[in-house]
Amino acid sequence: MNSKSKFTPPSDSARQAEAAKTSRLRALRLAKEAEDKETAAREAAVAAAQPKRRRARTAAAAET
């Protein structure tokens, strides 16, 4: 293998900044997923609480 990669120690400031950025983005994503899940659950509860509508008989069906 002819690939050469430069080793960066974990204490390197650029690596720490990247880790902090990744951590913030992950926290934001998890918060958004939790909010979306709560919204979906709330909407499902509202839909379940709604009374189901029955079909009205049409005039043609009522005459037969």
Protein Blocks (a to p, Z undefined) as FASTA:
>chain_A
ZZdcddddfklmklmmmmmmmmmmmmmmmmmmmmmmmmmmmmmmmmmmpccddddddfkl
mmZZ
